[in-house]
Amino acid sequence: MTLPISNSAFSYALHYQDSGAIWRLSSFLLEHIPFQHENLVFCCIGSDRSTGDALGPLTGSLLSNYISFPYTIIGSLDKPLHALNLKETVESLQGQTISPFVVAIDACLGEQQRIGEILFQTGPLLPGKAVKKELPPIGDVSIKGIVNFGGFMEHTILQTTRLNVTYEMSNRIARALYLAWHRHSLKNMHDRNYNRHY
């Protein structure tokens, strides 16, 4: 769970209920995530013990249900990536032979009127900041979902966040990522066929 965001902190935002949200988000992700990278990793951060902080694990579980999705997914409802194992995970990623490109996914708090927005940001996110935890930064890029408002009593706010909001946002993030990868694959297939033809 990251800190409440400001308007200048992200490079893309849309509400999960916007018309065509999945297609529009997939188009943006297709341009900004290197699906051709040989070690692309999705780190889905959060806890299954809190409805507000479950956006990452939910997204990880939903992505894992796409059997053909070929990338490493760390963090799910079954095996959450959270404060107790984040440092170890970051160190493990840093020690890999092929340096990974990491997409970090986490919930965040924001202004009341912006609940439901999905944000994309270049650079790492700082998990745990909203609840005063000191954890290592993670991610080459990050996807965040504003699940509730912030500013006070963050632990209580997270516990009382509507599960439906968290789930629907996770569902759209997972579907947009899968669609972006699928579109990437189809483009590669088309390009190979085109090159063979000529």
PAKOLMAR-410489 format. One record per residue (C-alpha): residue number from 1; residue in three letters; z, x, y. Coordinates in nm, 3 decimals. Layout:
BEGIN
<pt n="NUM" res="ALA" w="Z" u="X" v="Y"/>
...
***
This chain:
BEGIN
<pt n="1" res="MET" w="0.000" u="0.000" v="0.000"/>
<pt n="2" res="THR" w="-0.119" u="0.165" v="0.320"/>
<pt n="3" res="LEU" w="-0.009" u="0.109" v="0.677"/>
<pt n="4" res="PRO" w="-0.140" u="-0.171" v="0.898"/>
<pt n="5" res="ILE" w="-0.480" u="-0.070" v="1.031"/>
<pt n="6" res="SER" w="-0.624" u="-0.059" v="1.381"/>
<pt n="7" res="ASN" w="-0.973" u="-0.161" v="1.485"/>
<pt n="8" res="SER" w="-1.083" u="0.202" v="1.511"/>
<pt n="9" res="ALA" w="-0.958" u="0.305" v="1.168"/>
<pt n="10" res="PHE" w="-1.248" u="0.181" v="0.958"/>
<pt n="11" res="SER" w="-1.627" u="0.197" v="0.953"/>
<pt n="12" res="TYR" w="-1.700" u="-0.139" v="0.791"/>
<pt n="13" res="ALA" w="-1.519" u="-0.470" v="0.751"/>
<pt n="14" res="LEU" w="-1.595" u="-0.818" v="0.623"/>
<pt n="15" res="HIS" w="-1.388" u="-1.114" v="0.512"/>
<pt n="16" res="TYR" w="-1.391" u="-1.189" v="0.142"/>
<pt n="17" res="GLN" w="-1.483" u="-1.552" v="0.212"/>
<pt n="18" res="ASP" w="-1.781" u="-1.465" v="0.433"/>
<pt n="19" res="SER" w="-2.118" u="-1.599" v="0.322"/>
<pt n="20" res="GLY" w="-2.292" u="-1.348" v="0.097"/>
<pt n="21" res="ALA" w="-1.988" u="-1.117" v="0.104"/>
<pt n="22" res="ILE" w="-2.053" u="-0.964" v="-0.239"/>
<pt n="23" res="TRP" w="-2.418" u="-0.885" v="-0.169"/>
<pt n="24" res="ARG" w="-2.347" u="-0.754" v="0.180"/>
<pt n="25" res="LEU" w="-2.059" u="-0.536" v="0.060"/>
<pt n="26" res="SER" w="-2.267" u="-0.404" v="-0.229"/>
<pt n="27" res="SER" w="-2.545" u="-0.306" v="0.015"/>
<pt n="28" res="PHE" w="-2.300" u="-0.107" v="0.225"/>
<pt n="29" res="LEU" w="-2.137" u="0.057" v="-0.079"/>
<pt n="30" res="LEU" w="-2.478" u="0.147" v="-0.218"/>
<pt n="31" res="GLU" w="-2.542" u="0.351" v="0.095"/>
<pt n="32" res="HIS" w="-2.200" u="0.518" v="0.116"/>
<pt n="33" res="ILE" w="-2.092" u="0.586" v="-0.243"/>
<pt n="34" res="PRO" w="-2.288" u="0.853" v="-0.435"/>
<pt n="35" res="PHE" w="-2.346" u="0.664" v="-0.760"/>
<pt n="36" res="GLN" w="-2.558" u="0.958" v="-0.879"/>
<pt n="37" res="HIS" w="-2.255" u="1.192" v="-0.866"/>
<pt n="38" res="GLU" w="-2.179" u="1.339" v="-1.208"/>
<pt n="39" res="ASN" w="-1.804" u="1.292" v="-1.165"/>
<pt n="40" res="LEU" w="-1.751" u="0.973" v="-0.968"/>
<pt n="41" res="VAL" w="-1.396" u="0.841" v="-1.004"/>
<pt n="42" res="PHE" w="-1.242" u="0.512" v="-0.889"/>
<pt n="43" res="CYS" w="-0.867" u="0.534" v="-0.824"/>
<pt n="44" res="CYS" w="-0.720" u="0.184" v="-0.804"/>
<pt n="45" res="ILE" w="-0.373" u="0.221" v="-0.652"/>
<pt n="46" res="GLY" w="-0.085" u="-0.022" v="-0.661"/>
<pt n="47" res="SER" w="0.170" u="-0.201" v="-0.876"/>
<pt n="48" res="ASP" w="0.145" u="-0.495" v="-1.113"/>
<pt n="49" res="ARG" w="0.502" u="-0.590" v="-1.016"/>
<pt n="50" res="SER" w="0.410" u="-0.709" v="-0.667"/>
<pt n="51" res="THR" w="0.149" u="-0.973" v="-0.584"/>
<pt n="52" res="GLY" w="0.066" u="-0.805" v="-0.256"/>
<pt n="53" res="ASP" w="0.036" u="-0.456" v="-0.402"/>
<pt n="54" res="ALA" w="-0.168" u="-0.562" v="-0.706"/>
<pt n="55" res="LEU" w="-0.511" u="-0.543" v="-0.539"/>
<pt n="56" res="GLY" w="-0.582" u="-0.195" v="-0.676"/>
<pt n="57" res="PRO" w="-0.471" u="-0.260" v="-1.037"/>
<pt n="58" res="LEU" w="-0.652" u="-0.595" v="-1.040"/>
<pt n="59" res="THR" w="-0.973" u="-0.428" v="-0.919"/>
<pt n="60" res="GLY" w="-0.935" u="-0.157" v="-1.184"/>
<pt n="61" res="SER" w="-0.890" u="-0.413" v="-1.462"/>
<pt n="62" res="LEU" w="-1.185" u="-0.620" v="-1.342"/>
<pt n="63" res="LEU" w="-1.408" u="-0.311" v="-1.321"/>
<pt n="64" res="SER" w="-1.300" u="-0.209" v="-1.670"/>
<pt n="65" res="ASN" w="-1.425" u="-0.544" v="-1.800"/>
<pt n="66" res="TYR" w="-1.779" u="-0.437" v="-1.709"/>
<pt n="67" res="ILE" w="-1.846" u="-0.245" v="-2.031"/>
<pt n="68" res="SER" w="-2.162" u="-0.083" v="-1.893"/>
<pt n="69" res="PHE" w="-1.993" u="0.049" v="-1.576"/>
<pt n="70" res="PRO" w="-2.016" u="0.423" v="-1.653"/>
<pt n="71" res="TYR" w="-1.755" u="0.576" v="-1.423"/>
<pt n="72" res="THR" w="-1.395" u="0.682" v="-1.467"/>
<pt n="73" res="ILE" w="-1.147" u="0.415" v="-1.357"/>
<pt n="74" res="ILE" w="-0.786" u="0.519" v="-1.299"/>
<pt n="75" res="GLY" w="-0.537" u="0.238" v="-1.238"/>
<pt n="76" res="SER" w="-0.526" u="-0.108" v="-1.392"/>
<pt n="77" res="LEU" w="-0.279" u="-0.387" v="-1.463"/>
<pt n="78" res="ASP" w="-0.214" u="-0.226" v="-1.801"/>
<pt n="79" res="LYS" w="-0.179" u="0.130" v="-1.666"/>
<pt n="80" res="PRO" w="-0.110" u="0.119" v="-1.291"/>
<pt n="81" res="LEU" w="-0.164" u="0.415" v="-1.060"/>
<pt n="82" res="HIS" w="0.144" u="0.411" v="-0.838"/>
<pt n="83" res="ALA" w="0.414" u="0.621" v="-0.672"/>
<pt n="84" res="LEU" w="0.547" u="0.758" v="-1.002"/>
<pt n="85" res="ASN" w="0.219" u="0.906" v="-1.126"/>
<pt n="86" res="LEU" w="0.004" u="0.948" v="-0.814"/>
<pt n="87" res="LYS" w="0.095" u="1.313" v="-0.748"/>
<pt n="88" res="GLU" w="0.021" u="1.406" v="-1.109"/>
<pt n="89" res="THR" w="-0.311" u="1.221" v="-1.093"/>
<pt n="90" res="VAL" w="-0.418" u="1.393" v="-0.770"/>
<pt n="91" res="GLU" w="-0.334" u="1.735" v="-0.919"/>
<pt n="92" res="SER" w="-0.528" u="1.651" v="-1.234"/>
<pt n="93" res="LEU" w="-0.835" u="1.550" v="-1.032"/>
<pt n="94" res="GLN" w="-0.816" u="1.866" v="-0.823"/>
<pt n="95" res="GLY" w="-0.807" u="2.077" v="-1.142"/>
<pt n="96" res="GLN" w="-1.125" u="1.936" v="-1.294"/>
<pt n="97" res="THR" w="-1.419" u="2.171" v="-1.352"/>
<pt n="98" res="ILE" w="-1.663" u="1.942" v="-1.173"/>
<pt n="99" res="SER" w="-1.505" u="1.841" v="-0.845"/>
<pt n="100" res="PRO" w="-1.483" u="1.462" v="-0.845"/>
<pt n="101" res="PHE" w="-1.593" u="1.225" v="-0.572"/>
<pt n="102" res="VAL" w="-1.302" u="0.984" v="-0.548"/>
<pt n="103" res="VAL" w="-1.319" u="0.625" v="-0.427"/>
<pt n="104" res="ALA" w="-0.962" u="0.510" v="-0.356"/>
<pt n="105" res="ILE" w="-0.886" u="0.137" v="-0.360"/>
<pt n="106" res="ASP" w="-0.561" u="-0.005" v="-0.227"/>
<pt n="107" res="ALA" w="-0.404" u="-0.300" v="-0.050"/>
<pt n="108" res="CYS" w="-0.294" u="-0.275" v="0.312"/>
<pt n="109" res="LEU" w="-0.117" u="-0.483" v="0.574"/>
<pt n="110" res="GLY" w="-0.269" u="-0.588" v="0.904"/>
<pt n="111" res="GLU" w="-0.269" u="-0.853" v="1.174"/>
<pt n="112" res="GLN" w="-0.218" u="-1.215" v="1.073"/>
<pt n="113" res="GLN" w="-0.569" u="-1.320" v="1.176"/>
<pt n="114" res="ARG" w="-0.728" u="-1.045" v="0.970"/>
<pt n="115" res="ILE" w="-0.576" u="-1.126" v="0.631"/>
<pt n="116" res="GLY" w="-0.857" u="-1.134" v="0.375"/>
<pt n="117" res="GLU" w="-1.069" u="-0.858" v="0.529"/>
<pt n="118" res="ILE" w="-1.211" u="-0.587" v="0.305"/>
<pt n="119" res="LEU" w="-1.241" u="-0.251" v="0.479"/>
<pt n="120" res="PHE" w="-1.432" u="0.068" v="0.405"/>
<pt n="121" res="GLN" w="-1.320" u="0.400" v="0.549"/>
<pt n="122" res="THR" w="-1.439" u="0.757" v="0.510"/>
<pt n="123" res="GLY" w="-1.174" u="1.010" v="0.416"/>
<pt n="124" res="PRO" w="-0.855" u="0.970" v="0.214"/>
<pt n="125" res="LEU" w="-0.599" u="0.695" v="0.235"/>
<pt n="126" res="LEU" w="-0.222" u="0.749" v="0.243"/>
<pt n="127" res="PRO" w="-0.068" u="0.525" v="-0.019"/>
<pt n="128" res="GLY" w="0.288" u="0.408" v="0.024"/>
<pt n="129" res="LYS" w="0.301" u="0.453" v="0.401"/>
<pt n="130" res="ALA" w="0.361" u="0.084" v="0.464"/>
<pt n="131" res="VAL" w="0.681" u="0.099" v="0.259"/>
<pt n="132" res="LYS" w="0.793" u="0.441" v="0.391"/>
<pt n="133" res="LYS" w="0.693" u="0.646" v="0.083"/>
<pt n="134" res="GLU" w="0.565" u="1.003" v="0.114"/>
<pt n="135" res="LEU" w="0.274" u="1.031" v="-0.129"/>
<pt n="136" res="PRO" w="-0.026" u="1.267" v="-0.134"/>
<pt n="137" res="PRO" w="-0.351" u="1.154" v="0.028"/>
<pt n="138" res="ILE" w="-0.624" u="1.048" v="-0.213"/>
<pt n="139" res="GLY" w="-0.993" u="0.967" v="-0.190"/>
<pt n="140" res="ASP" w="-1.314" u="1.095" v="-0.036"/>
<pt n="141" res="VAL" w="-1.368" u="0.738" v="0.081"/>
<pt n="142" res="SER" w="-1.145" u="0.434" v="0.057"/>
<pt n="143" res="ILE" w="-1.173" u="0.059" v="0.016"/>
<pt n="144" res="LYS" w="-0.880" u="-0.145" v="0.145"/>
<pt n="145" res="GLY" w="-0.795" u="-0.511" v="0.140"/>
<pt n="146" res="ILE" w="-0.569" u="-0.670" v="0.403"/>
<pt n="147" res="VAL" w="-0.351" u="-0.888" v="0.182"/>
<pt n="148" res="ASN" w="-0.087" u="-0.988" v="0.437"/>
<pt n="149" res="PHE" w="0.050" u="-0.916" v="0.785"/>
<pt n="150" res="GLY" w="0.265" u="-0.610" v="0.856"/>
<pt n="151" res="GLY" w="0.519" u="-0.486" v="1.102"/>
<pt n="152" res="PHE" w="0.852" u="-0.580" v="0.945"/>
<pt n="153" res="MET" w="1.013" u="-0.649" v="0.606"/>
<pt n="154" res="GLU" w="0.713" u="-0.503" v="0.423"/>
<pt n="155" res="HIS" w="0.873" u="-0.520" v="0.077"/>
<pt n="156" res="THR" w="0.944" u="-0.890" v="0.118"/>
<pt n="157" res="ILE" w="0.599" u="-0.955" v="0.260"/>
<pt n="158" res="LEU" w="0.439" u="-0.787" v="-0.042"/>
<pt n="159" res="GLN" w="0.648" u="-0.985" v="-0.288"/>
<pt n="160" res="THR" w="0.559" u="-1.317" v="-0.124"/>
<pt n="161" res="THR" w="0.186" u="-1.254" v="-0.081"/>
<pt n="162" res="ARG" w="-0.027" u="-1.522" v="-0.245"/>
<pt n="163" res="LEU" w="-0.169" u="-1.397" v="-0.574"/>
<pt n="164" res="ASN" w="-0.484" u="-1.600" v="-0.522"/>
<pt n="165" res="VAL" w="-0.573" u="-1.403" v="-0.207"/>
<pt n="166" res="THR" w="-0.513" u="-1.070" v="-0.380"/>
<pt n="167" res="TYR" w="-0.709" u="-1.175" v="-0.687"/>
<pt n="168" res="GLU" w="-1.008" u="-1.315" v="-0.498"/>
<pt n="169" res="MET" w="-1.034" u="-1.000" v="-0.286"/>
<pt n="170" res="SER" w="-1.010" u="-0.779" v="-0.596"/>
<pt n="171" res="ASN" w="-1.273" u="-0.988" v="-0.770"/>
<pt n="172" res="ARG" w="-1.519" u="-0.949" v="-0.484"/>
<pt n="173" res="ILE" w="-1.458" u="-0.574" v="-0.455"/>
<pt n="174" res="ALA" w="-1.514" u="-0.524" v="-0.828"/>
<pt n="175" res="ARG" w="-1.826" u="-0.743" v="-0.832"/>
<pt n="176" res="ALA" w="-1.968" u="-0.566" v="-0.524"/>
<pt n="177" res="LEU" w="-1.910" u="-0.223" v="-0.682"/>
<pt n="178" res="TYR" w="-2.071" u="-0.330" v="-1.007"/>
<pt n="179" res="LEU" w="-2.366" u="-0.484" v="-0.822"/>
<pt n="180" res="ALA" w="-2.408" u="-0.169" v="-0.611"/>
<pt n="181" res="TRP" w="-2.417" u="0.046" v="-0.926"/>
<pt n="182" res="HIS" w="-2.660" u="-0.195" v="-1.092"/>
<pt n="183" res="ARG" w="-2.891" u="-0.187" v="-0.790"/>
<pt n="184" res="HIS" w="-2.868" u="0.194" v="-0.790"/>
<pt n="185" res="SER" w="-2.968" u="0.202" v="-1.158"/>
<pt n="186" res="LEU" w="-3.261" u="-0.034" v="-1.105"/>
<pt n="187" res="LYS" w="-3.385" u="0.174" v="-0.812"/>
<pt n="188" res="ASN" w="-3.372" u="0.490" v="-1.024"/>
<pt n="189" res="MET" w="-3.562" u="0.317" v="-1.303"/>
<pt n="190" res="HIS" w="-3.824" u="0.193" v="-1.059"/>
<pt n="191" res="ASP" w="-3.863" u="0.539" v="-0.903"/>
<pt n="192" res="ARG" w="-3.904" u="0.703" v="-1.246"/>
<pt n="193" res="ASN" w="-4.166" u="0.448" v="-1.348"/>
<pt n="194" res="TYR" w="-4.347" u="0.492" v="-1.016"/>
<pt n="195" res="ASN" w="-4.353" u="0.869" v="-1.054"/>
<pt n="196" res="ARG" w="-4.482" u="0.846" v="-1.411"/>
<pt n="197" res="HIS" w="-4.758" u="0.609" v="-1.299"/>
<pt n="198" res="TYR" w="-4.878" u="0.857" v="-1.038"/>
***
